[in-house]
Amino acid sequence: MRKTAKKGIYHQDCKRKPSEVNACRPDGKKKLVVGDVLEEDIYEHGKIITTDGKGLVTISIEGKLIRLIENTREIVEILGGM
């Protein structure tokens, strides 16, 4: 069930406006976007696939491969599925 608000539509399980970065989607998953910082708890649940000597790490999260900067967790590239 959706509720209409003055400045957007809210999903029943979402406490943020859809216009906000990584707002909740109807399926309950967050959208991964290049340039965003991956949340620490999501990073912790991922499996590290490879690391390089330049500070980049490739991790697998729910069947998707994501390349990010290891120290900041900034998403550099979304490689797709395994």
C-alpha positions in Angstrom: 0.0 0.0 0.0 1.4 3.4 -0.9 0.7 6.7 0.8 0.8 10.0 -1.2 2.7 12.7 0.6 3.3 16.4 -0.3 6.7 15.7 -1.9 6.6 12.1 -3.0 5.2 8.7 -2.7 6.3 6.5 0.2 6.4 2.7 0.1 4.7 1.1 3.1 8.0 -0.3 4.5 10.1 2.7 3.5 10.7 5.7 5.8 12.5 7.8 3.2 11.2 9.6 0.1 11.9 7.9 -3.2 13.9 10.9 -4.4 16.6 10.3 -1.7 19.7 8.4 -2.6 19.2 4.6 -2.3 15.6 5.0 -1.2 13.7 1.8 -0.6 12.3 -0.1 -3.5 9.1 -2.2 -3.5 11.2 -5.4 -3.5 13.1 -4.2 -0.3 16.5 -4.0 -2.0 18.7 -1.0 -2.3 19.9 0.1 -5.8 23.6 -0.1 -6.3 25.0 3.0 -8.1 28.5 3.8 -9.3 29.9 6.6 -7.1 27.9 5.7 -4.0 29.5 4.3 -0.9 28.5 0.8 -0.1 27.1 0.4 3.4 29.4 -1.3 5.9 26.9 -4.1 6.8 26.4 -4.9 3.1 30.2 -5.0 2.6 30.6 -7.3 5.6 28.1 -9.8 4.1 29.8 -9.9 0.7 32.5 -12.3 -0.3 35.8 -10.9 -1.5 36.7 -12.4 -4.9 39.9 -10.5 -5.8 42.1 -7.6 -4.7 44.7 -5.8 -6.6 47.7 -3.8 -5.4 46.1 -0.5 -6.3 43.4 -0.5 -3.5 40.5 -2.0 -5.6 38.6 -5.0 -4.4 36.0 -7.1 -6.2 33.2 -8.6 -4.0 30.2 -10.8 -4.7 26.9 -9.7 -3.1 23.8 -11.7 -3.9 25.2 -13.0 -7.2 26.5 -9.5 -8.4 30.1 -8.7 -8.8 31.0 -5.2 -7.6 34.4 -3.5 -7.8 35.0 -0.8 -5.2 37.8 1.2 -3.5 38.7 -0.9 -0.4 39.4 1.9 2.0 36.3 4.0 1.3 33.9 1.3 -0.1 33.1 3.7 -3.0 31.5 1.7 -5.9 33.7 2.0 -9.0 32.1 -0.5 -11.3 29.2 -3.0 -11.2 30.2 -6.0 -13.2 27.0 -8.0 -13.2 26.2 -11.5 -12.2 28.4 -14.5 -11.6 
